[in-house]
Amino acid sequence: MDSSSLKSFLISFRASANSFLSQYEPLELLLAPLLAFFLARTLHSFLTLLHQRGLKATLFGFFMTLIKLVPGVKNYIDAEKQKVVDKLQSGGKSKRQAWRTELPGAGLGVGVIEKMKDEKRNDVAWQGKCSGTVYIGGNESEGHFSVINEACSMFAHTNPLHLDVFQSVVRFEAEVVAMTAALLGSQEKGSGGQICGNMTSGGTESILLAVKSSRDYMKTKKGITKPEMIIPESAHSAYDKAAQYFNIKLWRVPVNKEFQADVKAIRRCINRNTILIVGSAPGFPHGIIDPIEDLGELATRFRICLHVDLCLGGFVLPFARKLGYPIPPFDFTVKGVTSISVDVHKYGLAPKGTSVVLYKNRDIRKHQFVAVTEWSGGLYVSPTIAGSRPGGLIAGAWAAMMSLGEEGYLENTKKIMEVSKRLQKGIEEIPELFIIGRPDMTIVAFGSNVVDIFEVNDSMSSKGWHLNALQRPNSIHICLTLQHVPIVEEFLRDLMESVKTVKENPGPISGGLAPVYGAAGKMPDRGMIQELLVNYMDGTC
Amino acid sequence: MFWYIGGNESEGHFSVINEACSMFAHTNPLHLDVFQSVVRFEAEVVAMTAALLGSQEKGSGGQICGNMTSGGTESILLAVKSSRDYMKTKKGITKPEMIIPESAHSAYDKAAQYFNIKLWRVPVNKEFQADVKAIRRCINRNTILIVGSAPGFPHGIIDPIEDLGELATRFRICLHVDLCLGGFVLPFARKLGYPIPPFDFTVKGVTSISVDVHKYGLAPKGTSVVLYKNRDIRKHQFVAVTEWSGGLYVSPTIAGSRPGGLIAGAWAAMMSLGEEGYLENTKKIMEVSKRLQKGIEEIPELFIIGRPDMTIVAFGSNVVDIFEVNDSMSSKGWHLNALQRPNSIHICLTLQHVPIVEEFLRDLMESVKTVKENPGPISGGLAPVYGAAGKMPDRGMIQELLVNYMDGTC
């Protein structure tokens, strides 16, 4: 088309458009687009909410809000909530009335130790009876415990915030991080050779830092200001905490039939605001390793971060692999992994309060640090969440790793893997129970289609066992440690008895928590359950 | 010196708390039902600390509650996070802002970065206290929180908490009082008759307080307490998770699992000292602070920053380069803190310093003399670095330098 025909086309278009629009009021023409814009926005927000929470949850949430507006209903609901909270705390309240509320006038001096011994006797008999909890074998006043306690005491006065003063602790920390990284492929060719990290106060802090660093790294790399992260339903609750703290939208995606992370479903949730996906090795609920290689491919393809949660597995899987157990790839040698969290205070047998967070390279890790230049207190830079830190615990972690060495960890791993296989076999022999998925490590989760598994849990509790209650599906698990090596036959006997008891006398046990767990699972108003949990915690302290 | 407990680290008070820690080294308060002893210790430490800060007084409302944390930074982070979520519920604020004096701890910057809060750091007034008028001017409809320190870390001066409380009440925002340093000194100093302005929950408008037990509380490192005016605010500190297949989960503070041994150590520290023990210690450190302050005032080349209320004495110089004095003191084995705005150094006195204050003053006089006679950077000293950082206008570059420095250490 030459310019004159284009010109005449435009003129005639303008004329016909104007004559068409002249049938409308100018005000209408002004307001219609604005109204359309607001409607589109509202529709978009509603659809996003729907997509996020699902049709059922949105409708239900709306319904519940309406109901609560009816006078009297809110008070009734609050009263019922309080009843549940009181039941959960059963008897705790009266004990707490007797607790001290002020400093004693005169100090007890060294006599305080005797008082503490008395208090300690009130603790339940935990040796060998708790899922997880204590990972070091034997008595808490001997053996390995003695070594790490002495190490802690020797360095109880130190604080790695003061790098120039306590050089010993700085060295211990660097060596713990390096030794841990070496277990997870830092020295292998495929990892890139730039693995770095820090010690933290625990798995939650390691996870929080990994998420925070990923958020800030992706902001710099891709300009993402409304970050989102996708995790499997089996991933730890610390990711929810990170999402709440750091204003990140969280997608918790149901697992697949094998109870592993559903890579296809995770793929569907990825959008231009996604900063991070997570895989666990293994996951806490069922002890199953997620398909880390597939998640790594996803992360690489979409150029997002992948965090591998090795809080539980970090000090078991490298050794289990050496011992010949079939362990899929899980560490920095997997392409796409950008960060890893490992708890030294679980199977690393270090004192509680020691974990490690590792990063693929220094570029990502730099976003973990906080530098402050405008404080009149001076120039300040802090690597992790805490400022001052107890150097004693770092010394204890170093002592644990150095006193055991690779041989010690191999020996321990052999024992706990064998006891796990023994336990799994024992549970498989109980026909009323089924094992969840295919446990890769030392956690065995089991449910039942014949009896109420939470009533079995209550029965086991009455025999002195402390197991973990899970949901989706309703089940319980035990996390095996060196504490359980001598008692696995006793456990199986008590379990068989509990199943028999519950089968013959179905129905809640007085004082048991089965009704609470069962109800929480069925209740569609998740917000109310959150409030219940908060009220319960509020009442304990 | 960087520890607060007197004497050798293998004797006396240290021995008691080490034994307490060892006795409970296997415990983890995450498992409430298993380790009842530690749950009790924690509740009692929180209650005893709250009582020092007015929880039992009429003016405080009677609903003071709190938790133990891993340190001052965590206490501050939690107070900020709770205030942010509380103000979101109360006023619907989605773009939160907080205002702090320039002397407030760097942990507030960390909180602002972590929790997406806009931070205003307001210069102090001529007395080096929080400038209430200037803070007032920064308040807008997105403000959730203001902060006052009692005392501030740089100069050891208590901010006007009552005035800040009035501001907070008037604008219906939160006020956090940073008693990380002062929590275990000021209540006792007040009892001993020292002139201490109001600072605790009896001040109207205070919504949260942070107190470090592991400073002047003489507890093991890794123990602090965060307190709130009432349970409504504190509920926002908790994180409840209902959609995890691992079960129903609720966590009170930042950490999940925690070392119960440290909590036992804090309880042992407080119970073994008692009110009498703390009064005695406070008397010693207040007296040594006054002695030190007097000694520095007698050095004509130096001036003291503001009017120290407690055990921190900051001093600068218009005659010599104070950072060169710092380098000279470092070469004599002293580890002091370098400050900025104005350039100065400070010492934070603890029981460790009671026997050596005269030695310190002698070394200080010598250092000043040395630097006066031979001005110019000492080889290997940090004076040029501190001096340059103060003058450099590109603050982003200094941030990068700090990050690279930290990156290189580990």
Interface residues (C-beta under 8 A of the other chain):
Chain A: R96 W99 R100 T101 E102 L103 P104 G105 A106 G107 L108 G109 V110 G111 V112 I113 K115 M116 K117 E119 K120 N122 D123 V124 W126 C130 T133 V134 I136 E140 S141 F145 I148 N149 C152 S153 A156 H157 T158 N159 H162 L163 D164 V165 V170 E173 A174 V177 C196 G197 N198 S201 G202 G203 T204 E205 L208 K212 E233 S234 A235 H236 S237 A238 D240 K241 Q244 Y245 F246 N247 R252 V255 G283 F284 P285 H286 H345 P351 K352 G353 R362 R365 K366 F369 V370 A371 V372 T373 E374 W375 S376 G377 G378 L379 Y380 V381 S382 P383 I385 A386 G387 S388 R389 P390 G391 G392 L393 H466 N468 A469 L470 Q471 R472 Y517 A520 R526 I529 Q530 E531 L533 V534 Y536 M537 D538 T540 C541
Chain B: F2 W3 I5 E9 F14 V16 I17 N18 E19 A20 C21 S22 M23 F24 A25 H26 T27 N28 H31 L32 D33 V34 F35 Q36 S37 V39 R40 F41 E42 A43 E44 V46 A47 M48 A51 L52 Q56 C65 N67 S70 G71 G72 T73 E74 L77 K81 E102 S103 A104 H105 S106 A107 D109 K110 Q113 Y114 F115 N116 R121 V124 G152 F153 P154 H155 H214 P220 K221 G222 R231 R234 K235 F238 V239 A240 V241 T242 E243 W244 S245 G246 G247 L248 Y249 V250 S251 P252 I254 A255 G256 S257 R258 P259 G260 G261 L262 A264 W267 A268 M270 M271 S272 L273 G274 E275 E276 G277 Y278 H335 N337 A338 L339 Q340 R341 Y386 A389 R395 I398 Q399 E400 L402 V403 Y405 M406 D407 T409 C410
